Amino acid sequence: MDDLKNIVESLLFVADEALSLERLKKTLPQADPLAIREVIAALQADYDARRGGFYLAEVAGGFQFRSRPEYTAWVRRLVDPKPLRLSKAAMETLAVIAYKQPIIRADIEHLRGVDCGGVLRVLLERKLIRVLGRKEIAGRPLIYATTKMFLETFDLKDLRDLPTPREIEEFGKPPLAMRDGAGLEGEQEASAPLEADGYEETASQEAPGLAPAPEPSSAPSAAAAPAEPDSAAEKTLDFDPETT
């Protein structure tokens, strides 16, 4: 196909979500899959060299045109997007699911120490998590995992782009020069390095080679007393994803 590059560019332009290579291959069965990948790389190079108002990003297992972050303030004046509002409880629950998926409600509540039923409903409504099925244990509880919308919202290519616990720990630390005792060579961290929790491959999110942490034996059963619910007056956090 002589005009394959222009065709792929037009498909990416009209798509309302990130287009994966598999979907592009199904849309263009007569095109060579390798040629599709090459024209995408060429398009990315073209837009990077142009340094215009948008670029071709690889996100959520596919490719999508996105406005550049430095022009967000101007884009907001036109489209006035509503920021994604999530409570602290919702963010904590989403983080547990992201790092421990696939996971059941009992294990989430065991880690957080509170009832998560209402929060899970909110995350399902926002399409940030999904139900994979039911676990073949007593009560057959639902199994939860994150969605493609989760990856798009947080600008992640896949789950492997999530920061490790070690990186998260470093976010809250001041630069080494500002710490007490700065300038002493050979200074060692008091805490041992943390290892990142793994992931298990799911139907639409790939994280090969890693498996989730084992379920805690003390996780509450369906017959156990419900955990303390999250406070309704909990502070709400605003997350404003990158304008697409």
CORPE-V126448 format. One line per field, one symbol per residue. psi: psi as a letter, one per 30 degrees, with the letter a starting at -180 (. if undefined). burial: + if it has 24 or more other C-alpha atoms within 12 Angstrom, else -. Layout:
psi = ???
burial = ???
This chain:
psi = jeheeeeeeeeeefkglkkleeeeeeeiffkkeeeeeeeeeeeeeeeeeehaflljkjkhgakkkklkefgeeeeefefikkkjkkleeeeeeeeeeeffkkkleeeeeeefglkgeeeeeeeeefhfllkfakkilkfilkkkllleeeeeeghkeafffkkleeeeefegkllefflkgkfjkgkkkfllkkkklalkkaegkkilflllkkkkfgkklfflkklklkkfgkkkkkkjlkk.
burial = ---++--++-++----+++++--+-----------+--++--++---------++++++++++++++----------------+-++-++++++++++++++++++++++++-++++-++--++---++++----------+++++++++++++++++++++----------------------------------++++-+--+++----+------++------+--+----------++++
